[in-house]
């Protein structure tokens, strides 16, 4: 196994370049890493990462994907597709900060030959880098964590190369964690130190990312999915039930208190629930609505996202304040999502070991049961839910992704990423949606990069396209 560098090791650099001069020197952190150990760093980094992602779910994803409507006609109303430039700073700055911590975990673990922490670190880095590149497109990657080594102006890697690196990282993590010793339970608020479950999470993340770039021939994703699911499943164990889902379950006891628990209730329920989100749950008699929504005059009712500017609709249902401390809002990647990914692969005939219908129905059942409620006996026979093998692929994709949308509730920006990839679920566009009614394709880069890293910023814009919300990232392009 080659020496891991930053995210996934020398294997990535060798894949992109034959040059590895001064490798040992540039990968030695001079700041006394031997004074701490991986167990000291992992839990805080995981907690912070989940907190930042939850914040963006509440502020960005819910508004863009018609879960909530932060009502009003002022500037910067995200539900209207109007995103201020400074919205970009929060995720970029905070996730890169945690990437430094996960990189340090790897370097520390490497010194003691702890493949367990090395594998966990690689998975966490791949997770955060994937969110960053899917949000912004091309980003600093191969030289992004060398600020302590005096490289404060990293180059921006192409998203294609970033994804190649993510796959190398997750392949390495899968090898490291095969039969690996458990890590300290107190250092791991997700799996309590169980490295076999971390390995399943890593491979499930791999599956998510393969599906995201599955139409790009250069990465051969369909064949890799087939290998993982059908040809060599024992070599790529996946999350196999709800209890194995990657969730940082908030306990309510310090330090694992949900970041929303300190909010004022009035701030929490200021955004109202969107009609699209509520109406589907009502139509399906979906029991999850009891866990998510307040009643308005005895009913669950939402506000149309994109309602006409200048009107003032009546405020109706909101997110329940019980969600402010809900353990499940720490979701990273759950079992239902894995099943919906497998359903899509089967529907596209990339795998043949199970029918798409079986994965689809298993995903629905577990997405509902994860919330502690029972799926009604009639649920799968509903006219807008029932699976028919005779329908077109597009109709099947619509079914899969409308259910996947609800399984991704408060999962960072994943439902926005999936909408950009698939166009599902079909969201109603009204006159109050700005940007020509076109869903933003990315966030702009933080404005300060134009001054802090001007040469590489200009190269990135030249390569990817104008730095605005309508420039498609690589995997969105035909």
N, C-alpha and C positions, 0 to 999 in steps of 0.2 A: 504494500500500500504506500503510494507516494506521500510525501510530506504535505499535509494540508496547509493551504495558504489562504488567509482571510476567510473565504466562504467554503471552498471545497478543495483547496489545495493546489499543489503544483500541477495536478492533472488539468485544471482549467487553463493555467497559463501556458502549459505545453500544448494544449489543444489550440490556443490562439496564437502562440508565438513560440519559436524555438529558443528564444533568449531567456536565460535564467541567471544572469550574472548577479553577483552580490545577493543571492537569494537568502542565505542565512542572515546576512546583516540586516536587510530590510524587514525581515520577519522576527526580529528580536525586539521585543518591547523594552525600552530602557527604563521604564517607570516602576521597577520593583515588583513584577508580577508574582515573584516567589513568596511574597509576604501574605498572600491570601490563597484561598483554594476555590475550585469551581463551585463547591456547595455554598460558599458565601455569596456568590454573585447570581446564581441561577434564579432563585425565588424572586428577588427584587426585580430582576430584568423581565421575568415572565409577567409579574404583576403589573409593572408599568406598561409593558407592551399591550396587554389586554385592556388596561384602562384607556390608553390612547385610542385604540381601535373602537372601543365602546363609545367614546366621545364622538368619533367621526361617524359612527352608525347613527347616533342620535341627531347629529347636526347636518350631515350631508346625505348619507344613504337613505334615511327615512324620508327626507324631503324630496330627493330626486326620484325615488322609487314609489312615491305615493302611499307611504305608510302614514305620514303626518303632514299637516299643513300649518306652518307658522304664519298665521293670517296677517294680512296687512298689505299696503301698497308701497311701503318704503323701499329704499335702495337695498340691493343685496339680498332679495328674497330668493332663497335657493330653490324653493318649490316652483318658482317661475323661471328657472334655468338662468338666473342672474347670479353669478358667483364673483365676488370681489377678489382681486388679485391676492390680497393678504390671507385669504382662506388657505392658500397653498402652504403657508409656512409651518403650520402646526404639525401636520403628519410628517412632513419631510424632516424637520428638525428633530422631533422626538423619536421617530423610529431609527434614524441614523445614530442617535445617542445610545439607544439600546443595542444596536448592532455592534457598537464598540464593546459593550459588556459581553455580548455573546461571543465575539471574537476573542476577548480576553479569557473567557471560559475555555475555549478551544486551546489556546496557547498554554494555559496552565495545565490542562488535562494532558496535553501532549508531553509536557515535561515529566509527568509521572506515568506516562503510557496508559492513561485511563481511557480506553476506547469507549466506555459507557458515556462519559461526559463529552468526549469528542463527537460522538454520534448525535447526542442530544443538541449540542451546540450547532452542528451543521443543519439540523432540522429547523431550529429556531431562526437561524440566519436565512435559510431558504424561505421560510414563512414570511419574514419581514421584508426581505428583498422583493419577493413576489408582489406584495401589496404595494410597495413603492413603485416598481416598474409598471404595474397595471394601472396605477394612478397617474403617473407622469410620463411614462414611455421610457425613452433612453435616460439613464441615470448613471452617476458614478458607481462603479461596481468593482472592477478588478483592482483599482487603486483607491477605493473609496475610504478605507479605514487606516490610512497611513498618516493622518494628521499629526499623530504623536511622533512620527518619524520625519516630520517637517514637510510632508507633501500636503499642502493645504489647498492646492488647486487641482483636484483629481480630474481626469478625463471622464467623459460620459461614454459608457459602452452602449453599443446598439442593443435593442431589446432582444433581438435574435441571439446574440452572443450571451446575454444575461440568462436567457432561458436554457441555453446549452450548459451554462455554468450551474444553474439550479439543479438540472438533472444529474450532473456529475456529483454535486453535493449530496443529493438524496440517494444516489446509488452508493456513495461512500458510506453514508450513515447507515444504510441497510446492511452493509457488510460489517461495519463496526459493532452494530447492536445485535447481530446474530449470536445468540447464546451469551451475551455480555452480562457481567455482574450488575446487579441492581445498584442504583445510586442512593444517596442518603435521602430517606423519605422526607425529612424536614426541608430539604432543598427544592422539593418538587411539589408545588401545589396542584399540579394537574394529574399526575399518575402515582404520586406517593412513592416515587423511586423505581417503579416497575419499568425496566428497559424494554421488555417484550412489548408493552403497550406503546412505548415511545416509537418502537420500530414500526408498529402498525399505523401510528399517526403519520410518521414520515412517508410511508408508502401510500397512504391515503392522500396526503398532500401532493405527492408525486402524481397520482391519478388525477387530482383536480387540475394541476398545471398542464398535464398532457392533454386533457380535454380542451383547455383554453387555447392551445395552439394547434389543435388537431387538424386544421385545414391548411397548415403550412407544411408543404412536402419536405422541406429541408430537415425537419426534426423527426419525421417518420413516427409521429405519435400514435396513430392507430395500431401499428404493429407492436409498439412497446406496450400499449394497453392490452393487446391480445396476449402478449408474453406474460404480463403480470396477472391477468385474470384467468387465462385458459391454458396456456402452454406450460408455465412454471409458477403456478399459484403458491406453492410451498415456499418458493424463494422470495415472495413478495406478500407476506401476510398483511391483510387490511383490517381496519376497524370492523368488528363482526357483530356488534350489538350496541344498544344505547349506553350501557355502562362503560364501554370502551371509548366513547366519544371524547375528543380533546376539548375539555371545558375546564376553565378555572372557576370552580364553583365557590362563589362567595359565601363564607361562613357567617359573616356578621361580627366576627371577633377579629380584633387587630392582629396582624396587618391585613387580613383578607376581608376588608369591608368594601362593598361596591362603591365605586366613585360617585354613583348617583345618590347614595344614601345620605349624603350631606347636603343635597340640594334642598331648597325650599319647595314644598309641594306646588306652590303657585307657579314656579318656574318650570317644573316638570310637566304640568298639564296645560301650559300655555299653548304649545302646538296641539291642534286638534287632529283627530284621526281622519284620514282621507277616505272618501267614499269608495274608491277602488278596493282598498284594503278591507274595509268593513263589509261591503256588499257581497263580496265573494264568500266570506265566512258565514254571513247570514244565509245566503242561498244554499250553501252546503250543509247548514245546521252543524257547523264545525264547533266542537266543544272548546277549542282553544280560545275562542272569543271571550269566554268567561274569565280566562287568565290574563287577557290582554287589554280589554276595553271596559270603559265605564258605560253605564246606561244613561240614556237621555230620554226623559219622559217614558221610561219603561222599555225602551228599545235601544238597539245599537244603531247609531246613525253617524255618518261621516260628512265631511265637507268636500266638495269637488276640488281637487288640485287643479290649479289653473283657472279658477273661477274668474269671471270678467273683472278687469281692473276698474275700481271705482264703486263696486258693489260691496255690500257688507253682510255676508251670509251669517246666519245664526250659529253661534258656537254650539257644538253638540258633543259627541263622545270623545273621550281622550284616553291616553294610556293610563292604566291603573297605577296609582301611587305605590302599590305593592311591588311593582316592577323595579322600583328604585333600589330595593335590596334583594331582588330576585337572583338566586345563585346561577340560573341558566343563562343570564345575560353575559356571562363570561365565556360564551361559546366561541370556539376557534374552528373546529371542524367536527361535525357530528355524523353519526351512523346513517341517518336519513340522506344526507348529502351524498355520501358514498353510494348509496343505492340508486339515487337518481342519476349519478354519473354513469353507473353500470347500465342503467336502463337506456340511457342515450347511446352508449356504445353498442348494446345489443340491438337496438332499433336500427342502427346504421350498419348492422351485420359485421361489426368488427370482432365480436365475440359470439360464440354459439353454445356455450355451456348451459345457459339459462335463457328463457324468453324475456324480452323486455317487460312484458306484463308482470312477471313475477317480481322483478326488481322494483318496478314502479309501485306495485301494491305494497311491497314490504317497506319501501321508503315512506309511503303515506302513513301506514300504520305506526311506524316507529317515530315519525315526526310528530304525530299526535300524542302518542303515549309518553314521549319524552317529557311532555308538560304535565304529566300526572293525571291525565284524563283518558277515557276509553273511547276508541273509535266506534261510532254507532254501527250496528250490523248492516244498515242500508247504505252506508257512506260510499262504498266503492261502486254502487250501482247508479249513483246520481248521473243525470244526463250530461253534466259538464265534467265528470270525473271518470266515468266508466271507460275502460280500455277496450278498443276494438282493433284486432290485428289487421282488419281489412282497410282501415283508414290510411291516409297518406302519411308519409314521413313527417311532413310539416304539421299535420294535425297531432301526430304523436308527440312531436317536440313541444307543441303548445300545452299538451296535457302534462308532460314531465316538468316543464319549467314553471307552470303556474303553481304546481305543488312545491317545487324546489324553492320558489320565491318565499313561501311561508316557512320552509325549513331553515332558511337563512336569516330569519328574524334576528336582528342585532348581531349579525356576524360581519364585523368590520364593514368593508365596502363590497362584499362578494355579490350581492344581488345586482348592484350597479354594474360590476364587471360582467356578470352573466348576461344582463340585458344588452350591453354593448356588443357582446359576442353573438348573441342569438336573436335579439329583437323580441324576446319573450320575457315575461308575459306582456301582452299587448296593453299598453297603458293609454287611457283616453287623453287626448291632447285638446285643450280648450283655448279660448281666445286669450286668456290671461297668461298663457305660457309664452315667455319671450324667447329670444334666440331663434326665431322662426319656427318655434315649436320643436326644435331639434334637441334631443338629449345631449348634454355635454359629453364629449368623448374622452376628456382627461381634465386634470387640473393643470394650470400654468405652473412653471417653475417658480420658486420663491423669488421675489423681485430682487432681493439683495445679491443673488448670484450674478446678476449683470455687472455688479461692481466688484464682488469678491472673487469671482472666477470668470472674468470676461471672455478670455480666449476660448476656453472650453465650452462656455455657455453658447457662444456664437457658433462653434462647430456643431454642437448638439442641435441647435435650431436649424442650421443649414442642412443637417442630415435628416432630421425628423420632420421639419416643417414649422410654420409660424407658432410662436409660443402663446397659444390661446386655447380655449376650451373646445374648439371644433377640429383641431388637428388630430387625425386618427393615429393611434399607436400602431406599432408594427403588426400585432396580431389581429387588429381590426381591418387591416387593408386586405383587399382581394388577393 
